[in-house]
Amino acid sequence: MPEELAWAVELPAAVTVTDESGTIVAMNARSLAAFADDGGAALLGTSVFACHPEPALTAIRTLYETRAPNHYTISKRGQKKIIHQLPWYRDGRFAGFVEISVPIPDTLPHFDRD
């Protein structure tokens, strides 16, 4: 991994990166662990569309069509997480999505900074 991306390796959030066609091109350590039961590192080079059953498959396809960010929370194995699916760009052109899964507590403070 290039030195400028070394921060992502041990980031305490799962980071999964796909290219413009939906191929999984990068996973940090937390992502590899989160998806270990689904193949872990063997997922690199595979299609993100093959990893999702309906109705998630339709939602993922819509993300690629609209190239819009998507945010939601889940509970998995007793841990609540916030998921951010963000489009990324190279030289101004759509290059794929970055999914960031961050563990969060059951209650989360909110601060208005207006």
MODELLER restraints for C-alpha pairs under 7 A, 6 or more apart:
rsr = mdl.restraints
at = mdl.atoms
rsr.add(forms.Gaussian(group=physical.xy_distance, feature=features.Distance(at['CA:8:A'], at['CA:28:A']), mean=6.30, stdev=0.5))
rsr.add(forms.Gaussian(group=physical.xy_distance, feature=features.Distance(at['CA:9:A'], at['CA:28:A']), mean=4.86, stdev=0.5))
rsr.add(forms.Gaussian(group=physical.xy_distance, feature=features.Distance(at['CA:9:A'], at['CA:29:A']), mean=5.62, stdev=0.5))
rsr.add(forms.Gaussian(group=physical.xy_distance, feature=features.Distance(at['CA:10:A'], at['CA:29:A']), mean=6.06, stdev=0.5))
rsr.add(forms.Gaussian(group=physical.xy_distance, feature=features.Distance(at['CA:12:A'], at['CA:30:A']), mean=6.72, stdev=0.5))
rsr.add(forms.Gaussian(group=physical.xy_distance, feature=features.Distance(at['CA:13:A'], at['CA:30:A']), mean=6.05, stdev=0.5))
rsr.add(forms.Gaussian(group=physical.xy_distance, feature=features.Distance(at['CA:13:A'], at['CA:100:A']), mean=6.51, stdev=0.5))
rsr.add(forms.Gaussian(group=physical.xy_distance, feature=features.Distance(at['CA:13:A'], at['CA:101:A']), mean=5.53, stdev=0.5))
rsr.add(forms.Gaussian(group=physical.xy_distance, feature=features.Distance(at['CA:13:A'], at['CA:102:A']), mean=4.76, stdev=0.5))
rsr.add(forms.Gaussian(group=physical.xy_distance, feature=features.Distance(at['CA:13:A'], at['CA:103:A']), mean=6.98, stdev=0.5))
rsr.add(forms.Gaussian(group=physical.xy_distance, feature=features.Distance(at['CA:14:A'], at['CA:28:A']), mean=6.46, stdev=0.5))
rsr.add(forms.Gaussian(group=physical.xy_distance, feature=features.Distance(at['CA:14:A'], at['CA:30:A']), mean=4.57, stdev=0.5))
rsr.add(forms.Gaussian(group=physical.xy_distance, feature=features.Distance(at['CA:14:A'], at['CA:31:A']), mean=4.13, stdev=0.5))
rsr.add(forms.Gaussian(group=physical.xy_distance, feature=features.Distance(at['CA:14:A'], at['CA:100:A']), mean=5.58, stdev=0.5))
rsr.add(forms.Gaussian(group=physical.xy_distance, feature=features.Distance(at['CA:14:A'], at['CA:101:A']), mean=4.98, stdev=0.5))
rsr.add(forms.Gaussian(group=physical.xy_distance, feature=features.Distance(at['CA:14:A'], at['CA:102:A']), mean=6.70, stdev=0.5))
rsr.add(forms.Gaussian(group=physical.xy_distance, feature=features.Distance(at['CA:15:A'], at['CA:27:A']), mean=5.79, stdev=0.5))
rsr.add(forms.Gaussian(group=physical.xy_distance, feature=features.Distance(at['CA:15:A'], at['CA:28:A']), mean=5.59, stdev=0.5))
rsr.add(forms.Gaussian(group=physical.xy_distance, feature=features.Distance(at['CA:15:A'], at['CA:31:A']), mean=5.60, stdev=0.5))
rsr.add(forms.Gaussian(group=physical.xy_distance, feature=features.Distance(at['CA:15:A'], at['CA:98:A']), mean=6.83, stdev=0.5))
rsr.add(forms.Gaussian(group=physical.xy_distance, feature=features.Distance(at['CA:15:A'], at['CA:99:A']), mean=5.67, stdev=0.5))
rsr.add(forms.Gaussian(group=physical.xy_distance, feature=features.Distance(at['CA:15:A'], at['CA:100:A']), mean=4.69, stdev=0.5))
rsr.add(forms.Gaussian(group=physical.xy_distance, feature=features.Distance(at['CA:15:A'], at['CA:101:A']), mean=6.63, stdev=0.5))
rsr.add(forms.Gaussian(group=physical.xy_distance, feature=features.Distance(at['CA:16:A'], at['CA:26:A']), mean=5.83, stdev=0.5))
rsr.add(forms.Gaussian(group=physical.xy_distance, feature=features.Distance(at['CA:16:A'], at['CA:27:A']), mean=4.58, stdev=0.5))
rsr.add(forms.Gaussian(group=physical.xy_distance, feature=features.Distance(at['CA:16:A'], at['CA:28:A']), mean=6.82, stdev=0.5))
rsr.add(forms.Gaussian(group=physical.xy_distance, feature=features.Distance(at['CA:16:A'], at['CA:31:A']), mean=6.21, stdev=0.5))
rsr.add(forms.Gaussian(group=physical.xy_distance, feature=features.Distance(at['CA:16:A'], at['CA:98:A']), mean=5.73, stdev=0.5))
rsr.add(forms.Gaussian(group=physical.xy_distance, feature=features.Distance(at['CA:16:A'], at['CA:99:A']), mean=5.17, stdev=0.5))
rsr.add(forms.Gaussian(group=physical.xy_distance, feature=features.Distance(at['CA:16:A'], at['CA:100:A']), mean=6.68, stdev=0.5))
rsr.add(forms.Gaussian(group=physical.xy_distance, feature=features.Distance(at['CA:17:A'], at['CA:24:A']), mean=5.87, stdev=0.5))
rsr.add(forms.Gaussian(group=physical.xy_distance, feature=features.Distance(at['CA:17:A'], at['CA:25:A']), mean=5.69, stdev=0.5))
rsr.add(forms.Gaussian(group=physical.xy_distance, feature=features.Distance(at['CA:17:A'], at['CA:26:A']), mean=5.00, stdev=0.5))
rsr.add(forms.Gaussian(group=physical.xy_distance, feature=features.Distance(at['CA:17:A'], at['CA:27:A']), mean=6.37, stdev=0.5))
rsr.add(forms.Gaussian(group=physical.xy_distance, feature=features.Distance(at['CA:17:A'], at['CA:97:A']), mean=5.84, stdev=0.5))
rsr.add(forms.Gaussian(group=physical.xy_distance, feature=features.Distance(at['CA:17:A'], at['CA:98:A']), mean=4.49, stdev=0.5))
rsr.add(forms.Gaussian(group=physical.xy_distance, feature=features.Distance(at['CA:17:A'], at['CA:99:A']), mean=6.38, stdev=0.5))
rsr.add(forms.Gaussian(group=physical.xy_distance, feature=features.Distance(at['CA:18:A'], at['CA:24:A']), mean=4.29, stdev=0.5))
rsr.add(forms.Gaussian(group=physical.xy_distance, feature=features.Distance(at['CA:18:A'], at['CA:25:A']), mean=5.26, stdev=0.5))
rsr.add(forms.Gaussian(group=physical.xy_distance, feature=features.Distance(at['CA:18:A'], at['CA:26:A']), mean=6.99, stdev=0.5))
rsr.add(forms.Gaussian(group=physical.xy_distance, feature=features.Distance(at['CA:18:A'], at['CA:96:A']), mean=5.22, stdev=0.5))
rsr.add(forms.Gaussian(group=physical.xy_distance, feature=features.Distance(at['CA:18:A'], at['CA:97:A']), mean=5.27, stdev=0.5))
rsr.add(forms.Gaussian(group=physical.xy_distance, feature=features.Distance(at['CA:18:A'], at['CA:98:A']), mean=6.46, stdev=0.5))
rsr.add(forms.Gaussian(group=physical.xy_distance, feature=features.Distance(at['CA:19:A'], at['CA:25:A']), mean=6.48, stdev=0.5))
rsr.add(forms.Gaussian(group=physical.xy_distance, feature=features.Distance(at['CA:19:A'], at['CA:95:A']), mean=5.38, stdev=0.5))
rsr.add(forms.Gaussian(group=physical.xy_distance, feature=features.Distance(at['CA:19:A'], at['CA:96:A']), mean=4.09, stdev=0.5))
rsr.add(forms.Gaussian(group=physical.xy_distance, feature=features.Distance(at['CA:19:A'], at['CA:97:A']), mean=6.65, stdev=0.5))
rsr.add(forms.Gaussian(group=physical.xy_distance, feature=features.Distance(at['CA:20:A'], at['CA:94:A']), mean=6.52, stdev=0.5))
rsr.add(forms.Gaussian(group=physical.xy_distance, feature=features.Distance(at['CA:20:A'], at['CA:95:A']), mean=4.60, stdev=0.5))
rsr.add(forms.Gaussian(group=physical.xy_distance, feature=features.Distance(at['CA:20:A'], at['CA:96:A']), mean=3.98, stdev=0.5))
rsr.add(forms.Gaussian(group=physical.xy_distance, feature=features.Distance(at['CA:22:A'], at['CA:47:A']), mean=5.47, stdev=0.5))
rsr.add(forms.Gaussian(group=physical.xy_distance, feature=features.Distance(at['CA:22:A'], at['CA:48:A']), mean=5.41, stdev=0.5))
rsr.add(forms.Gaussian(group=physical.xy_distance, feature=features.Distance(at['CA:22:A'], at['CA:49:A']), mean=6.77, stdev=0.5))
rsr.add(forms.Gaussian(group=physical.xy_distance, feature=features.Distance(at['CA:22:A'], at['CA:96:A']), mean=6.72, stdev=0.5))
rsr.add(forms.Gaussian(group=physical.xy_distance, feature=features.Distance(at['CA:23:A'], at['CA:45:A']), mean=5.68, stdev=0.5))
rsr.add(forms.Gaussian(group=physical.xy_distance, feature=features.Distance(at['CA:23:A'], at['CA:46:A']), mean=5.37, stdev=0.5))
rsr.add(forms.Gaussian(group=physical.xy_distance, feature=features.Distance(at['CA:23:A'], at['CA:47:A']), mean=4.41, stdev=0.5))
rsr.add(forms.Gaussian(group=physical.xy_distance, feature=features.Distance(at['CA:23:A'], at['CA:48:A']), mean=5.95, stdev=0.5))
rsr.add(forms.Gaussian(group=physical.xy_distance, feature=features.Distance(at['CA:24:A'], at['CA:43:A']), mean=6.81, stdev=0.5))
rsr.add(forms.Gaussian(group=physical.xy_distance, feature=features.Distance(at['CA:24:A'], at['CA:44:A']), mean=5.13, stdev=0.5))
rsr.add(forms.Gaussian(group=physical.xy_distance, feature=features.Distance(at['CA:24:A'], at['CA:45:A']), mean=5.30, stdev=0.5))
rsr.add(forms.Gaussian(group=physical.xy_distance, feature=features.Distance(at['CA:24:A'], at['CA:46:A']), mean=5.71, stdev=0.5))
rsr.add(forms.Gaussian(group=physical.xy_distance, feature=features.Distance(at['CA:24:A'], at['CA:47:A']), mean=6.13, stdev=0.5))
rsr.add(forms.Gaussian(group=physical.xy_distance, feature=features.Distance(at['CA:24:A'], at['CA:48:A']), mean=6.21, stdev=0.5))
rsr.add(forms.Gaussian(group=physical.xy_distance, feature=features.Distance(at['CA:25:A'], at['CA:44:A']), mean=5.67, stdev=0.5))
rsr.add(forms.Gaussian(group=physical.xy_distance, feature=features.Distance(at['CA:25:A'], at['CA:45:A']), mean=5.94, stdev=0.5))
rsr.add(forms.Gaussian(group=physical.xy_distance, feature=features.Distance(at['CA:26:A'], at['CA:44:A']), mean=6.60, stdev=0.5))
rsr.add(forms.Gaussian(group=physical.xy_distance, feature=features.Distance(at['CA:32:A'], at['CA:40:A']), mean=4.71, stdev=0.5))
rsr.add(forms.Gaussian(group=physical.xy_distance, feature=features.Distance(at['CA:32:A'], at['CA:41:A']), mean=6.03, stdev=0.5))
rsr.add(forms.Gaussian(group=physical.xy_distance, feature=features.Distance(at['CA:33:A'], at['CA:40:A']), mean=6.58, stdev=0.5))
rsr.add(forms.Gaussian(group=physical.xy_distance, feature=features.Distance(at['CA:49:A'], at['CA:57:A']), mean=6.23, stdev=0.5))
rsr.add(forms.Gaussian(group=physical.xy_distance, feature=features.Distance(at['CA:67:A'], at['CA:87:A']), mean=5.99, stdev=0.5))
rsr.add(forms.Gaussian(group=physical.xy_distance, feature=features.Distance(at['CA:68:A'], at['CA:87:A']), mean=6.68, stdev=0.5))
rsr.add(forms.Gaussian(group=physical.xy_distance, feature=features.Distance(at['CA:69:A'], at['CA:85:A']), mean=5.62, stdev=0.5))
rsr.add(forms.Gaussian(group=physical.xy_distance, feature=features.Distance(at['CA:69:A'], at['CA:86:A']), mean=4.66, stdev=0.5))
rsr.add(forms.Gaussian(group=physical.xy_distance, feature=features.Distance(at['CA:69:A'], at['CA:87:A']), mean=6.23, stdev=0.5))
rsr.add(forms.Gaussian(group=physical.xy_distance, feature=features.Distance(at['CA:70:A'], at['CA:84:A']), mean=5.97, stdev=0.5))
rsr.add(forms.Gaussian(group=physical.xy_distance, feature=features.Distance(at['CA:70:A'], at['CA:85:A']), mean=5.03, stdev=0.5))
rsr.add(forms.Gaussian(group=physical.xy_distance, feature=features.Distance(at['CA:70:A'], at['CA:86:A']), mean=6.60, stdev=0.5))
rsr.add(forms.Gaussian(group=physical.xy_distance, feature=features.Distance(at['CA:71:A'], at['CA:83:A']), mean=5.57, stdev=0.5))
rsr.add(forms.Gaussian(group=physical.xy_distance, feature=features.Distance(at['CA:71:A'], at['CA:84:A']), mean=4.67, stdev=0.5))
rsr.add(forms.Gaussian(group=physical.xy_distance, feature=features.Distance(at['CA:71:A'], at['CA:85:A']), mean=6.28, stdev=0.5))
rsr.add(forms.Gaussian(group=physical.xy_distance, feature=features.Distance(at['CA:72:A'], at['CA:82:A']), mean=5.80, stdev=0.5))
rsr.add(forms.Gaussian(group=physical.xy_distance, feature=features.Distance(at['CA:72:A'], at['CA:83:A']), mean=5.37, stdev=0.5))
rsr.add(forms.Gaussian(group=physical.xy_distance, feature=features.Distance(at['CA:72:A'], at['CA:84:A']), mean=6.92, stdev=0.5))
rsr.add(forms.Gaussian(group=physical.xy_distance, feature=features.Distance(at['CA:73:A'], at['CA:81:A']), mean=5.49, stdev=0.5))
rsr.add(forms.Gaussian(group=physical.xy_distance, feature=features.Distance(at['CA:73:A'], at['CA:82:A']), mean=4.27, stdev=0.5))
rsr.add(forms.Gaussian(group=physical.xy_distance, feature=features.Distance(at['CA:73:A'], at['CA:83:A']), mean=5.83, stdev=0.5))
rsr.add(forms.Gaussian(group=physical.xy_distance, feature=features.Distance(at['CA:74:A'], at['CA:80:A']), mean=5.66, stdev=0.5))
rsr.add(forms.Gaussian(group=physical.xy_distance, feature=features.Distance(at['CA:74:A'], at['CA:81:A']), mean=5.34, stdev=0.5))
rsr.add(forms.Gaussian(group=physical.xy_distance, feature=features.Distance(at['CA:74:A'], at['CA:82:A']), mean=6.45, stdev=0.5))
rsr.add(forms.Gaussian(group=physical.xy_distance, feature=features.Distance(at['CA:75:A'], at['CA:81:A']), mean=6.17, stdev=0.5))
rsr.add(forms.Gaussian(group=physical.xy_distance, feature=features.Distance(at['CA:79:A'], at['CA:103:A']), mean=6.77, stdev=0.5))
rsr.add(forms.Gaussian(group=physical.xy_distance, feature=features.Distance(at['CA:80:A'], at['CA:103:A']), mean=5.94, stdev=0.5))
rsr.add(forms.Gaussian(group=physical.xy_distance, feature=features.Distance(at['CA:80:A'], at['CA:104:A']), mean=5.60, stdev=0.5))
rsr.add(forms.Gaussian(group=physical.xy_distance, feature=features.Distance(at['CA:80:A'], at['CA:105:A']), mean=6.47, stdev=0.5))
rsr.add(forms.Gaussian(group=physical.xy_distance, feature=features.Distance(at['CA:80:A'], at['CA:106:A']), mean=6.38, stdev=0.5))
rsr.add(forms.Gaussian(group=physical.xy_distance, feature=features.Distance(at['CA:81:A'], at['CA:101:A']), mean=6.32, stdev=0.5))
rsr.add(forms.Gaussian(group=physical.xy_distance, feature=features.Distance(at['CA:81:A'], at['CA:102:A']), mean=5.33, stdev=0.5))
rsr.add(forms.Gaussian(group=physical.xy_distance, feature=features.Distance(at['CA:81:A'], at['CA:103:A']), mean=4.26, stdev=0.5))
rsr.add(forms.Gaussian(group=physical.xy_distance, feature=features.Distance(at['CA:81:A'], at['CA:104:A']), mean=5.21, stdev=0.5))
rsr.add(forms.Gaussian(group=physical.xy_distance, feature=features.Distance(at['CA:82:A'], at['CA:101:A']), mean=5.80, stdev=0.5))
rsr.add(forms.Gaussian(group=physical.xy_distance, feature=features.Distance(at['CA:82:A'], at['CA:102:A']), mean=5.37, stdev=0.5))
rsr.add(forms.Gaussian(group=physical.xy_distance, feature=features.Distance(at['CA:82:A'], at['CA:103:A']), mean=6.51, stdev=0.5))
rsr.add(forms.Gaussian(group=physical.xy_distance, feature=features.Distance(at['CA:82:A'], at['CA:104:A']), mean=6.74, stdev=0.5))
rsr.add(forms.Gaussian(group=physical.xy_distance, feature=features.Distance(at['CA:83:A'], at['CA:99:A']), mean=6.94, stdev=0.5))
rsr.add(forms.Gaussian(group=physical.xy_distance, feature=features.Distance(at['CA:83:A'], at['CA:100:A']), mean=5.76, stdev=0.5))
rsr.add(forms.Gaussian(group=physical.xy_distance, feature=features.Distance(at['CA:83:A'], at['CA:101:A']), mean=4.57, stdev=0.5))
rsr.add(forms.Gaussian(group=physical.xy_distance, feature=features.Distance(at['CA:83:A'], at['CA:102:A']), mean=6.52, stdev=0.5))
rsr.add(forms.Gaussian(group=physical.xy_distance, feature=features.Distance(at['CA:84:A'], at['CA:99:A']), mean=5.59, stdev=0.5))
rsr.add(forms.Gaussian(group=physical.xy_distance, feature=features.Distance(at['CA:84:A'], at['CA:100:A']), mean=5.15, stdev=0.5))
rsr.add(forms.Gaussian(group=physical.xy_distance, feature=features.Distance(at['CA:84:A'], at['CA:101:A']), mean=6.49, stdev=0.5))
rsr.add(forms.Gaussian(group=physical.xy_distance, feature=features.Distance(at['CA:85:A'], at['CA:97:A']), mean=6.44, stdev=0.5))
rsr.add(forms.Gaussian(group=physical.xy_distance, feature=features.Distance(at['CA:85:A'], at['CA:98:A']), mean=5.73, stdev=0.5))
rsr.add(forms.Gaussian(group=physical.xy_distance, feature=features.Distance(at['CA:85:A'], at['CA:99:A']), mean=4.36, stdev=0.5))
rsr.add(forms.Gaussian(group=physical.xy_distance, feature=features.Distance(at['CA:85:A'], at['CA:100:A']), mean=6.49, stdev=0.5))
rsr.add(forms.Gaussian(group=physical.xy_distance, feature=features.Distance(at['CA:86:A'], at['CA:97:A']), mean=5.41, stdev=0.5))
rsr.add(forms.Gaussian(group=physical.xy_distance, feature=features.Distance(at['CA:86:A'], at['CA:98:A']), mean=5.24, stdev=0.5))
rsr.add(forms.Gaussian(group=physical.xy_distance, feature=features.Distance(at['CA:86:A'], at['CA:99:A']), mean=6.33, stdev=0.5))
rsr.add(forms.Gaussian(group=physical.xy_distance, feature=features.Distance(at['CA:87:A'], at['CA:96:A']), mean=5.73, stdev=0.5))
rsr.add(forms.Gaussian(group=physical.xy_distance, feature=features.Distance(at['CA:87:A'], at['CA:97:A']), mean=4.33, stdev=0.5))
rsr.add(forms.Gaussian(group=physical.xy_distance, feature=features.Distance(at['CA:87:A'], at['CA:98:A']), mean=6.27, stdev=0.5))
rsr.add(forms.Gaussian(group=physical.xy_distance, feature=features.Distance(at['CA:88:A'], at['CA:94:A']), mean=6.22, stdev=0.5))
rsr.add(forms.Gaussian(group=physical.xy_distance, feature=features.Distance(at['CA:88:A'], at['CA:95:A']), mean=5.65, stdev=0.5))
rsr.add(forms.Gaussian(group=physical.xy_distance, feature=features.Distance(at['CA:88:A'], at['CA:96:A']), mean=5.63, stdev=0.5))
rsr.add(forms.Gaussian(group=physical.xy_distance, feature=features.Distance(at['CA:88:A'], at['CA:97:A']), mean=5.57, stdev=0.5))
rsr.add(forms.Gaussian(group=physical.xy_distance, feature=features.Distance(at['CA:88:A'], at['CA:98:A']), mean=6.68, stdev=0.5))
rsr.add(forms.Gaussian(group=physical.xy_distance, feature=features.Distance(at['CA:89:A'], at['CA:95:A']), mean=4.85, stdev=0.5))
